[in-house]
Amino acid sequence: KFVMEELGEEVYEQDEPRGYFGAEEIYEYAKLHNTHIVNSGCTLGEQNLAKSFLRSGAKSYIGSIDYVDGNAALMFTIRLFYGVINHGKTLEEAFQEASLIDEETHTFRFYN
């Protein structure tokens, strides 16, 4: 079992946000410059969050709109990158295949 302890104040930059970090903070602080984001945590595929990443420069954003099982999130991510790396698929093509594994992986959404 892995548990991340609460971060001490010394890890933060002077103007870095602390505590809850939502869509507004992502838009304000993130500078992503044509980056693809795959967020495998629960409910992190909500449209307002995805839009914040895209407005901050992300080329695409993938996340689940529900409480996805950890094993399903892992399998989705492995299948996604397997399609891109081993089969030369576009991210969107690989996403379509990965999301069809089962009901859990079908909760992932692709935004661009």
C-alpha positions as CSV (number, residue, x, y, z in Angstrom):
1,K,0.0,0.0,0.0
2,F,1.4,3.4,-1.0
3,V,0.4,6.5,0.9
4,M,1.7,10.0,0.1
5,E,2.2,12.1,3.1
6,E,1.1,15.8,3.2
7,L,3.7,18.0,1.6
8,G,5.7,20.4,3.7
9,E,5.7,24.1,2.9
10,E,9.3,24.0,1.8
11,V,8.3,22.1,-1.5
12,Y,6.2,25.1,-2.7
13,E,7.4,28.0,-4.9
14,Q,6.5,31.5,-3.6
15,D,3.3,31.9,-5.7
16,E,2.4,28.3,-6.1
17,P,-1.2,27.3,-5.1
18,R,-1.7,25.1,-2.1
19,G,-4.5,22.8,-1.1
20,Y,-7.4,22.2,-3.6
21,F,-6.2,22.5,-7.2
22,G,-9.1,22.7,-9.6
23,A,-9.9,23.9,-13.1
24,E,-9.4,27.6,-12.3
25,E,-5.9,27.0,-10.8
26,I,-4.9,24.8,-13.8
27,Y,-5.8,27.5,-16.2
28,E,-4.0,30.1,-14.2
29,Y,-0.8,28.2,-13.5
30,A,-0.3,25.5,-16.1
31,K,1.8,26.2,-19.2
32,L,1.6,23.0,-21.2
33,H,2.8,23.9,-24.7
34,N,1.4,21.3,-27.0
35,T,1.4,18.5,-24.4
36,H,-0.9,15.4,-24.3
37,I,-2.4,14.8,-20.9
38,V,-3.6,11.3,-19.7
39,N,-5.1,11.6,-16.3
40,S,-6.1,8.2,-14.9
41,G,-7.6,9.3,-11.6
42,C,-11.3,9.0,-10.7
43,T,-13.7,11.7,-12.2
44,L,-10.8,13.7,-13.7
45,G,-12.4,13.5,-17.2
46,E,-15.0,16.1,-16.5
47,Q,-15.4,18.6,-19.3
48,N,-14.6,21.7,-17.3
49,L,-11.3,20.3,-16.1
50,A,-10.4,19.1,-19.6
51,K,-11.1,22.6,-21.0
52,S,-8.8,24.1,-18.5
53,F,-5.9,21.9,-19.6
54,L,-6.7,22.6,-23.2
55,R,-6.9,26.3,-22.7
56,S,-3.5,26.1,-20.9
57,G,-1.9,24.7,-24.0
58,A,-2.5,20.9,-23.9
59,K,-2.9,19.4,-27.3
60,S,-5.3,16.7,-25.9
61,Y,-6.7,15.6,-22.6
62,I,-7.9,12.1,-21.6
63,G,-9.6,11.3,-18.3
64,S,-12.4,9.2,-16.7
65,I,-15.8,10.8,-16.0
66,D,-16.5,8.2,-13.2
67,Y,-14.9,6.3,-10.3
68,V,-12.8,4.0,-12.4
69,D,-11.3,0.8,-11.0
70,G,-7.5,1.0,-10.6
71,N,-6.9,-2.1,-12.6
72,A,-9.1,-0.9,-15.4
73,A,-7.3,2.5,-15.4
74,L,-4.0,0.7,-15.7
75,M,-5.2,-1.6,-18.5
76,F,-6.6,1.4,-20.3
77,T,-3.4,3.3,-20.1
78,I,-1.3,0.3,-21.2
79,R,-3.5,-0.4,-24.2
80,L,-3.6,3.3,-25.1
81,F,0.2,3.6,-25.3
82,Y,0.6,0.1,-26.8
83,G,-1.5,1.3,-29.7
84,V,0.5,4.5,-30.1
85,I,4.0,3.0,-29.6
86,N,3.8,-0.5,-31.1
87,H,1.2,0.0,-33.8
88,G,1.8,3.7,-34.8
89,K,-1.8,4.6,-34.2
90,T,-2.8,8.2,-33.5
91,L,-3.6,9.0,-29.9
92,E,-7.3,9.2,-30.8
93,E,-7.3,5.9,-32.7
94,A,-5.5,4.2,-29.7
95,F,-8.0,5.9,-27.3
96,Q,-11.0,4.4,-29.2
97,E,-9.5,0.9,-28.9
98,A,-8.5,1.2,-25.3
99,S,-11.9,2.6,-24.2
100,L,-13.6,-0.6,-25.6
101,I,-11.9,-3.0,-23.2
102,D,-14.9,-3.0,-20.7
103,E,-17.4,-0.8,-19.0
104,E,-14.8,0.7,-16.7
105,T,-12.5,1.8,-19.6
106,H,-15.5,3.1,-21.4
107,T,-15.7,5.9,-18.8
108,F,-12.6,7.6,-20.3
109,R,-13.2,10.6,-22.5
110,F,-10.9,12.2,-25.2
111,Y,-10.8,16.0,-25.6
112,N,-8.9,18.1,-28.1
